[in-house]
Amino acid sequence: MTLLNKTAVELQSLLHNRELTVKELTEESFARIAKLDESVQAFLSTNEAEALAQAEALDQQPLEGRGPLFGLPIGLKDNIVTKGITTTGASKMLANFVPVYDATVVEKLKEAGMVIVGKLNMDEFAMGSTTETSAFKKTYNPWNLDHVPGGSSGGSAAAVAAGEVPFALGSDTGGSVRQPAAFCGVVGMKPTYGRVSRFGLIAYASSLDQVGTITQNVEDNAMLLQAIAGLDPKDSMTSPQEVPDYKAALTGDVKGLKIGVPKEYLGEGVSDEVKKAVQEALQTLESLGAEWEEISLPHLHYAAEAYYVIATSEATSNLARFDGIRYGYSAEGVHDLDELYARSRAEGFGREVKKRILFGTYALGAEHHKDVFVKAQKVRTLIAQDFAQAFEKYDVIIGPSSATTAYKIGETNKDPLALYANDVLTVPVNLAGVPAISVPCGFADGLPVGLQIIGKHFDEATLYKVAHAFEQATDFHTQTPAIREGK
């Protein structure tokens, strides 16, 4: 068992008792990366010299005043801007981009005393669900290297599952934290829209994007969200609503909790193994005193279409800044401005990104705007209303995080029905702006299954309470991939 198998509380105890130094813990993380990442391919870059220097400085700080995450290593999805560290968005377009400022979440991590060890692979500009659209490499699922880790935060989930880092940040636009967390058997939280600042997050779809947290267990996740949540003057969409003590919510008491289980979440396209694992999870929660019943969220069937119209439309606008002039990739040997624009974008963007830009441009066109984009926004409102009505009666909504276990590399499009079901499971949460967490709830053919728990706006505390109660009643979170233990 390595140091990085321990919880944040256990690591803090070792640090506080001077049985471990921050530098030793940081060195352990880099040793794990050196040992495993040739197989997993989670990291795009590491920050070893600077991280070790930071660790040495942290070791000189007095024990008094150290927070719960002090000195602990973390990896960041490579669409989160980091001062002085290359931030690529896994795109050729930003292959050499070195920011001159930190994202707000990075500033908060540094204030908490966390050590940033490197940047993690992802689908290019967060567009994808397998981490196969990265311009630089594919990431592999630590549970089975023939399978994808999910996406777009696949590098973040894989790094935590492999034990390279105990913490990672990702981003979730339509399930991109929850789905890879499910595929890799770790905990992934997508907070309420506006709970965490997006300043310094390379935008995909601004009204849907949210920075999320990926950890080995629920308690660590609660502490990580605590560190990065809150109002930010640099992001006008962040909420002034007070951030509660998430760790205090981990009481284990779910007696009388009311759970709604949408029939749409266990319908066609969801595998029998996933359904079985979710149903058994509901029975576990029932044994702890919770109550559940089947409900319907009638407009979920339109969620995928609405999501892709809105997301690609916003992406078209957000990616317009990459023009080959101000920063990013610039084509050589051009003869005029039009050729510079065309070639820089054609050569700098990958196939999936260009496809989504084209679709977004179509949806925003004057002849299609009313019939496509405006209708999608109306559907979004209906979906939000479905959730609001359900939450008048139920404390949480539960279903699978993904319709299947992790796909094999290169077989993403093998089952269109499962892909559609995956969208129905994850994208409505982003359209409605509500929080959701994925926790491990079983295995099928040696691959993890994730349970998705969805809550009311700014009620992450209840999600943590339910997730923690379930986690403590089961042992799925204690199981780790063989590669992690050197087998």
C-alpha positions, 0 to 999 in steps of 0.5 A: 500500500502506498502513501497515496492510497491513504485518505486526506485525514490519514495523510494530514495525521502523518504530516502533523506528527512529522512522520511524513514531509510534504516533500516526501509525499510529493516525491511519492506522487512523482514516483507513481507517475514515473512507474505507471503513467507510461501505461495509463498516459494520464498526464500531459505534463508534470511540474516536478521541479517547481512542485518539489520546491513548493513542497520544501517551502511548505515543510517550513511552515508551522503546524498551526494554521495548516488546513485539511488539504495542506501539502497534498498533491493534486493534478489539474485537467489541462483546460484549467489555466496555470501560471507558468505551466503549459495549458493546452486544452489537449489541442494543437491550437494551444500546444505552446500556450503558457499562461501568465495568470492562475485560474481562480480555482488554482489560486484557491488550491495554492492558498490551501497549500496543495501541490500541483504536480501536473496537467492531465489529458482530456478530450480536445477542448473538452469535446468528447467522452473517451479522451480519444480526441486529445491531439497528443495521446490516448489515456487508458483505463487503469482497470483494463488498459484495453478500455477508455477512462471516459471523458472529457476529464479522462486523464483526471479520473485515470490519474486518481484511479491509478493512485498517481494523485489522490486529488484531481480537478476536471470540468463537466459540461455534459457529464465530463466529471461524472462519467469518467469517475464512473468508468474509473471507479472513483468519486466525481462531483459536478457542483451547482452551476455558479458554485465554483468560479470558471475564471481561468477555465478554457470555455467550451460552453459557458452556460454549461461548464463547471469545474468539478472534483475527482477523488478516491472517496467522498470525504476527500471530495467534500474537502476539495470542493470546500476549498475551491467553492465560493463567490469570485468577483472575476466570474459574474455567474458565481453565487454569493450564497454561503458555502456550507461545511460539507464535511459536517454533512457526512453524518451517515444518517439518511433515515426518512430521505426521499429518493426519486428514481426516474424511469427514464434513467433505467430505460432502453440502452442501459445495460442489465449489469448497470441496472442491477448495480443501481437497484442493489444500491437503492436497496442498500440506501433503503436498508439505511432508512431512506425511501425511494419510488419511481418517478418520471422526468418527461422531457429528458428524452429531448435533453441530448438534442437540446444539449448539443444545439446549445453546447455547440452554439456556445462553442462556436462563439467561444472558439472564435478567439483562436484565429491564428493572430493573437495567440495559439497556433498560427499557420505558416506560409500564408498570403493573406488574412483569410488564408491565415484564419482558414489554415490556422483553424483547419490545422490547429483544431481536431476533427471533433472540434471542427465538427462541433464548430460547424454544427454550432454555426449552423444552429446560430445561422439567421435561417435556423436560429429560431427553429433550432437554437431558440427551441433548444433553449425552451426545452432546457427550461422544460427540463429545469422545470421537471427537476424543480417539480421533482425536488418539491417532493424528493430530496435527491434523484438517483440513477446510473452515472453511465449506461454501460461500463467503459467502452473498449478503445476505438469502439465508442460508436459501436452502440448508438443506443447506449451513447444516447442513453448516456447523454440522457443520464448526464446532460440534463444536470448541466442543462438544469444547473443542478449538482450531481455526484458519481460514486462507485456502486458495483462492477461488471466484467471487472469494470466499475459501475457508477451511481449518480446522485442528483440534488437541488441547487446549492445542496451539495451537502445532501449529496455528500451525506447520501454518497458517504452513507452509501460508501460507508455501507459498501466496500466498492470504494476500497477496491483498486485496479491491479495496476495500482498495486503493481500487479 
